[in-house]
Amino acid sequence: MYFAALLARTEDGWEASDTELDDVETLSDLADLAREASPDEDTVLVLIEQEDAWFGLVRVDGEDDPRVFVSNAAVAARSSYGELLLTDELLGREPGDDGSDLDALDLDGTEDGEPESADGDEDGGTDVPHGPVGDAGILDDLGVTGKELMSFEGDALTEIADALGASDLLEAVR
């Protein structure tokens, strides 16, 4: 089960809204969706969570490039919303030079007809790292340090919203 919401920072504080990502195909589409939530080019956070498996944050500040953090890249790589966030740039590889085809992964994380690797690599041998990737300092100026962000487990989005002073707003759109 997925949950996605937008938190837009305004002069009056945070505004929250739930969002559907069904029509979003790229990180650029997601950034455009976030920009639409704030006509004054204020900071917008896109919060995405798959139960307690992983969470992702996308921060859009006006027309700047989006900043991304994903709590567990290997787990997120097995979901369509996670793949949306896990760009080549975020993973530190050249576009199209990942040495694998994530679309060819079976639901168990292995390539069709290929056994799981001997070391138990859940992502079918791709070069997607296990653990967090992206900009851990994405919320530093909002009062959540990278160290805190990487320590969140379970209902991480609630912990993040609480630290931002927006937990009631986030719960209202859940």
Phi and psi in degrees as GROMACS dihedral restraints (atoms count N, CA, C in turn):
[ dihedral_restraints ]
;  ai    aj    ak    al  type     phi  dphi    fc
    3     4     5     6     1  -105.1    20    10
    4     5     6     7     1   153.0    20    10
    6     7     8     9     1  -135.7    20    10
    7     8     9    10     1   134.5    20    10
    9    10    11    12     1  -137.1    20    10
   10    11    12    13     1   136.0    20    10
   12    13    14    15     1  -145.5    20    10
   13    14    15    16     1   159.5    20    10
   15    16    17    18     1  -113.3    20    10
   16    17    18    19     1   134.7    20    10
   18    19    20    21     1  -116.8    20    10
   19    20    21    22     1   115.7    20    10
   21    22    23    24     1  -107.4    20    10
   22    23    24    25     1   127.5    20    10
   24    25    26    27     1   -87.6    20    10
   25    26    27    28     1   125.5    20    10
   27    28    29    30     1  -124.1    20    10
   28    29    30    31     1   177.7    20    10
   30    31    32    33     1   -58.5    20    10
   31    32    33    34     1   -32.6    20    10
   33    34    35    36     1   -91.5    20    10
   34    35    36    37     1     5.1    20    10
   36    37    38    39     1   116.8    20    10
   37    38    39    40     1  -158.0    20    10
   39    40    41    42     1   -88.4    20    10
   40    41    42    43     1   145.2    20    10
   42    43    44    45     1  -122.7    20    10
   43    44    45    46     1   134.3    20    10
   45    46    47    48     1  -115.7    20    10
   46    47    48    49     1   146.7    20    10
   48    49    50    51     1  -150.9    20    10
   49    50    51    52     1   142.7    20    10
   51    52    53    54     1   -79.0    20    10
   52    53    54    55     1   160.6    20    10
   54    55    56    57     1  -144.9    20    10
   55    56    57    58     1   149.7    20    10
   57    58    59    60     1   -99.9    20    10
   58    59    60    61     1   135.0    20    10
   60    61    62    63     1  -107.5    20    10
   61    62    63    64     1    11.3    20    10
   63    64    65    66     1   -59.0    20    10
   64    65    66    67     1   -35.1    20    10
   66    67    68    69     1   -94.4    20    10
   67    68    69    70     1     2.0    20    10
   69    70    71    72     1   -90.2    20    10
   70    71    72    73     1   123.2    20    10
   72    73    74    75     1  -112.7    20    10
   73    74    75    76     1   -21.0    20    10
   75    76    77    78     1  -137.2    20    10
   76    77    78    79     1   166.7    20    10
   78    79    80    81     1   -61.8    20    10
   79    80    81    82     1   -35.8    20    10
   81    82    83    84     1   -62.4    20    10
   82    83    84    85     1   -41.6    20    10
   84    85    86    87     1   -61.2    20    10
   85    86    87    88     1   -41.2    20    10
   87    88    89    90     1   -65.4    20    10
   88    89    90    91     1   -40.9    20    10
   90    91    92    93     1   -63.5    20    10
   91    92    93    94     1   -41.1    20    10
   93    94    95    96     1   -62.7    20    10
   94    95    96    97     1   -40.6    20    10
   96    97    98    99     1   -61.1    20    10
   97    98    99   100     1   -42.0    20    10
   99   100   101   102     1   -65.2    20    10
  100   101   102   103     1   -42.8    20    10
  102   103   104   105     1   -61.9    20    10
  103   104   105   106     1   -34.4    20    10
  105   106   107   108     1   -64.2    20    10
  106   107   108   109     1   -25.8    20    10
  108   109   110   111     1   -76.7    20    10
  109   110   111   112     1   -12.5    20    10
  111   112   113   114     1  -137.8    20    10
  112   113   114   115     1    90.8    20    10
  114   115   116   117     1   -64.5    20    10
  115   116   117   118     1   -19.4    20    10
  117   118   119   120     1   -91.5    20    10
  118   119   120   121     1    12.3    20    10
  120   121   122   123     1    60.1    20    10
  121   122   123   124     1    32.5    20    10
  123   124   125   126     1   -76.6    20    10
  124   125   126   127     1   173.2    20    10
  126   127   128   129     1   -67.2    20    10
  127   128   129   130     1   132.4    20    10
  129   130   131   132     1  -127.0    20    10
  130   131   132   133     1   133.8    20    10
  132   133   134   135     1  -110.6    20    10
  133   134   135   136     1   130.3    20    10
  135   136   137   138     1  -100.6    20    10
  136   137   138   139     1   123.0    20    10
  138   139   140   141     1  -110.5    20    10
  139   140   141   142     1   124.8    20    10
  141   142   143   144     1  -128.7    20    10
  142   143   144   145     1   136.9    20    10
  144   145   146   147     1  -143.8    20    10
  145   146   147   148     1   137.9    20    10
  147   148   149   150     1  -113.8    20    10
  148   149   150   151     1   101.4    20    10
  150   151   152   153     1    39.4    20    10
  151   152   153   154     1  -128.7    20    10
  153   154   155   156     1  -104.2    20    10
  154   155   156   157     1    14.6    20    10
  156   157   158   159     1   -79.7    20    10
  157   158   159   160     1   -44.1    20    10
  159   160   161   162     1  -163.7    20    10
  160   161   162   163     1   161.4    20    10
  162   163   164   165     1  -139.8    20    10
  163   164   165   166     1   156.8    20    10
  165   166   167   168     1  -136.5    20    10
  166   167   168   169     1   148.7    20    10
  168   169   170   171     1  -125.7    20    10
  169   170   171   172     1   137.6    20    10
  171   172   173   174     1  -126.1    20    10
  172   173   174   175     1   126.1    20    10
  174   175   176   177     1  -111.6    20    10
  175   176   177   178     1   128.4    20    10
  177   178   179   180     1  -122.4    20    10
  178   179   180   181     1   121.8    20    10
  180   181   182   183     1  -116.1    20    10
  181   182   183   184     1    98.5    20    10
  183   184   185   186     1    59.6    20    10
  184   185   186   187     1  -130.9    20    10
  186   187   188   189     1   -92.5    20    10
  187   188   189   190     1     4.0    20    10
  189   190   191   192     1   -63.4    20    10
  190   191   192   193     1   156.5    20    10
  192   193   194   195     1   -60.6    20    10
  193   194   195   196     1   144.5    20    10
  195   196   197   198     1   -66.6    20    10
  196   197   198   199     1   145.7    20    10
  198   199   200   201     1  -106.1    20    10
  199   200   201   202     1   139.8    20    10
  201   202   203   204     1  -129.9    20    10
  202   203   204   205     1   143.0    20    10
  204   205   206   207     1  -136.5    20    10
  205   206   207   208     1   133.9    20    10
  207   208   209   210     1  -127.4    20    10
  208   209   210   211     1   128.6    20    10
  210   211   212   213     1   -69.8    20    10
  211   212   213   214     1   -33.1    20    10
  213   214   215   216     1  -148.4    20    10
  214   215   216   217     1    98.1    20    10
  216   217   218   219     1   -62.9    20    10
  217   218   219   220     1   -41.8    20    10
  219   220   221   222     1   -63.6    20    10
  220   221   222   223     1   -39.8    20    10
  222   223   224   225     1   -72.9    20    10
  223   224   225   226     1   -43.3    20    10
  225   226   227   228     1   -62.7    20    10
  226   227   228   229     1   -31.4    20    10
  228   229   230   231     1   -62.8    20    10
  229   230   231   232     1   -19.4    20    10
  231   232   233   234     1   -91.2    20    10
  232   233   234   235     1     8.3    20    10
  234   235   236   237     1  -124.8    20    10
  235   236   237   238     1   150.8    20    10
  237   238   239   240     1   -64.4    20    10
  238   239   240   241     1   -37.5    20    10
  240   241   242   243     1   -72.3    20    10
  241   242   243   244     1   -34.4    20    10
  243   244   245   246     1   -65.4    20    10
  244   245   246   247     1   -43.0    20    10
  246   247   248   249     1   -60.7    20    10
  247   248   249   250     1   -30.5    20    10
  249   250   251   252     1   -61.1    20    10
  250   251   252   253     1   -38.5    20    10
  252   253   254   255     1   -85.2    20    10
  253   254   255   256     1   -27.9    20    10
  255   256   257   258     1   -84.8    20    10
  256   257   258   259     1    72.3    20    10
  258   259   260   261     1   -74.6    20    10
  259   260   261   262     1   162.2    20    10
  261   262   263   264     1   -56.6    20    10
  262   263   264   265     1   -42.7    20    10
  264   265   266   267     1   -60.5    20    10
  265   266   267   268     1   -44.4    20    10
  267   268   269   270     1   -62.4    20    10
  268   269   270   271     1   -36.6    20    10
  270   271   272   273     1   -86.5    20    10
  271   272   273   274     1    -0.4    20    10
  273   274   275   276     1    70.9    20    10
  274   275   276   277     1    37.4    20    10
  276   277   278   279     1  -131.8    20    10
  277   278   279   280     1   161.5    20    10
  279   280   281   282     1   -72.2    20    10
  280   281   282   283     1   144.0    20    10
  282   283   284   285     1   -54.4    20    10
  283   284   285   286     1   129.1    20    10
  285   286   287   288     1    75.8    20    10
  286   287   288   289     1     3.7    20    10
  288   289   290   291     1  -113.6    20    10
  289   290   291   292     1    48.4    20    10
  291   292   293   294     1   -93.4    20    10
  292   293   294   295     1    -6.3    20    10
  294   295   296   297     1    73.2    20    10
  295   296   297   298     1     7.0    20    10
  297   298   299   300     1  -154.7    20    10
  298   299   300   301     1   171.9    20    10
  300   301   302   303     1  -124.5    20    10
  301   302   303   304     1   101.3    20    10
  303   304   305   306     1   -60.0    20    10
  304   305   306   307     1   -27.4    20    10
  306   307   308   309     1   -68.8    20    10
  307   308   309   310     1   -20.4    20    10
  309   310   311   312     1   -85.9    20    10
  310   311   312   313     1    -1.0    20    10
  312   313   314   315     1   -72.1    20    10
  313   314   315   316     1   138.7    20    10
  315   316   317   318     1   -82.0    20    10
  316   317   318   319     1   170.3    20    10
  318   319   320   321     1   -60.6    20    10
  319   320   321   322     1   -27.5    20    10
  321   322   323   324     1   -82.7    20    10
  322   323   324   325     1     3.9    20    10
  324   325   326   327     1    90.1    20    10
  325   326   327   328     1     3.7    20    10
  327   328   329   330     1  -108.2    20    10
  328   329   330   331     1   155.2    20    10
  330   331   332   333     1   -70.3    20    10
  331   332   333   334     1   150.7    20    10
  333   334   335   336     1   -51.7    20    10
  334   335   336   337     1   122.9    20    10
  336   337   338   339     1    79.7    20    10
  337   338   339   340     1    -4.6    20    10
  339   340   341   342     1  -100.8    20    10
  340   341   342   343     1   135.6    20    10
  342   343   344   345     1   -72.7    20    10
  343   344   345   346     1   157.8    20    10
  345   346   347   348     1   -62.6    20    10
  346   347   348   349     1   143.6    20    10
  348   349   350   351     1   -62.4    20    10
  349   350   351   352     1   156.4    20    10
  351   352   353   354     1   -60.5    20    10
  352   353   354   355     1   -30.5    20    10
  354   355   356   357     1   -86.5    20    10
  355   356   357   358     1     9.7    20    10
  357   358   359   360     1    74.7    20    10
  358   359   360   361     1    23.0    20    10
  360   361   362   363     1   -61.9    20    10
  361   362   363   364     1   111.4    20    10
  363   364   365   366     1   -72.9    20    10
  364   365   366   367     1   -16.0    20    10
  366   367   368   369     1   -98.4    20    10
  367   368   369   370     1    20.8    20    10
  369   370   371   372     1    69.8    20    10
  370   371   372   373     1    22.8    20    10
  372   373   374   375     1    90.1    20    10
  373   374   375   376     1     3.0    20    10
  375   376   377   378     1   -70.0    20    10
  376   377   378   379     1   169.7    20    10
  378   379   380   381     1   -93.9    20    10
  379   380   381   382     1    32.7    20    10
  381   382   383   384     1   -84.6    20    10
  382   383   384   385     1   122.1    20    10
  384   385   386   387     1   -70.9    20    10
  385   386   387   388     1   150.0    20    10
  387   388   389   390     1   -83.2    20    10
  388   389   390   391     1   129.0    20    10
  390   391   392   393     1   108.6    20    10
  391   392   393   394     1  -171.3    20    10
  393   394   395   396     1   -72.0    20    10
  394   395   396   397     1   148.1    20    10
  396   397   398   399     1  -138.8    20    10
  397   398   399   400     1   157.5    20    10
  399   400   401   402     1   104.4    20    10
  400   401   402   403     1  -158.6    20    10
  402   403   404   405     1   -91.1    20    10
  403   404   405   406     1    94.1    20    10
  405   406   407   408     1   -65.9    20    10
  406   407   408   409     1   -21.1    20    10
  408   409   410   411     1   -88.8    20    10
  409   410   411   412     1    16.9    20    10
  411   412   413   414     1   -57.7    20    10
  412   413   414   415     1   -27.6    20    10
  414   415   416   417     1  -116.6    20    10
  415   416   417   418     1    10.8    20    10
  417   418   419   420     1   -50.9    20    10
  418   419   420   421     1   -49.1    20    10
  420   421   422   423     1   -72.7    20    10
  421   422   423   424     1    -6.7    20    10
  423   424   425   426     1  -104.2    20    10
  424   425   426   427     1     5.7    20    10
  426   427   428   429     1    98.1    20    10
  427   428   429   430     1     7.4    20    10
  429   430   431   432     1  -119.4    20    10
  430   431   432   433     1   111.2    20    10
  432   433   434   435     1   -74.4    20    10
  433   434   435   436     1   161.5    20    10
  435   436   437   438     1   -59.9    20    10
  436   437   438   439     1   -38.1    20    10
  438   439   440   441     1   -62.9    20    10
  439   440   441   442     1   -43.6    20    10
  441   442   443   444     1   -63.6    20    10
  442   443   444   445     1   -44.8    20    10
  444   445   446   447     1   -58.4    20    10
  445   446   447   448     1   -42.6    20    10
  447   448   449   450     1   -75.4    20    10
  448   449   450   451     1   -13.7    20    10
  450   451   452   453     1   -91.3    20    10
  451   452   453   454     1   -12.7    20    10
  453   454   455   456     1   -66.6    20    10
  454   455   456   457     1   134.5    20    10
  456   457   458   459     1  -135.1    20    10
  457   458   459   460     1   172.5    20    10
  459   460   461   462     1    64.1    20    10
  460   461   462   463     1  -122.7    20    10
  462   463   464   465     1   -85.6    20    10
  463   464   465   466     1    69.1    20    10
  465   466   467   468     1   -61.7    20    10
  466   467   468   469     1   -38.2    20    10
  468   469   470   471     1   -63.3    20    10
  469   470   471   472     1   -36.1    20    10
  471   472   473   474     1   -66.3    20    10
  472   473   474   475     1   -40.8    20    10
  474   475   476   477     1   -64.0    20    10
  475   476   477   478     1   -40.4    20    10
  477   478   479   480     1   -65.7    20    10
  478   479   480   481     1   -48.2    20    10
  480   481   482   483     1   -61.3    20    10
  481   482   483   484     1   -37.7    20    10
  483   484   485   486     1   -62.8    20    10
  484   485   486   487     1   -43.9    20    10
  486   487   488   489     1   -64.6    20    10
  487   488   489   490     1   -29.4    20    10
  489   490   491   492     1   -86.1    20    10
  490   491   492   493     1    -7.1    20    10
  492   493   494   495     1    79.2    20    10
  493   494   495   496     1    25.7    20    10
  495   496   497   498     1  -126.9    20    10
  496   497   498   499     1    21.2    20    10
  498   499   500   501     1   -65.0    20    10
  499   500   501   502     1   -38.9    20    10
  501   502   503   504     1   -63.4    20    10
  502   503   504   505     1   -39.4    20    10
  504   505   506   507     1   -65.3    20    10
  505   506   507   508     1   -43.8    20    10
  507   508   509   510     1   -64.7    20    10
  508   509   510   511     1   -43.3    20    10
  510   511   512   513     1   -63.9    20    10
  511   512   513   514     1   -31.9    20    10
  513   514   515   516     1   -66.4    20    10
  514   515   516   517     1   -29.3    20    10
  516   517   518   519     1   -96.0    20    10
  517   518   519   520     1    -6.3    20    10
